[in-house]
Amino acid sequence: MKLQSLPIKFSCSAITAVVVTCFYISTLMWDINGSDLRYAVDIGEYQVAMSLWGTVHPTGT
């Protein structure tokens, strides 16, 4: 391995890491429900209930 090829490999890795990080950050959900609509106010509560209990209503109703 040549000494000059190391900076090239590092710069390619750094550019790839920056691109992947940008894609990852663009998919983050910054709000719990992700919507400002009045109809989606309780979406965050549903997300918590589904992860904790698996259902949001009694079985059979």
Secondary structure by P-SEA (a helix, b strand, c coil): ccccaaaaaaaaaaaaaaaaaaaaaaaccccccccccccccaaaaaaaaaaaccccccccc
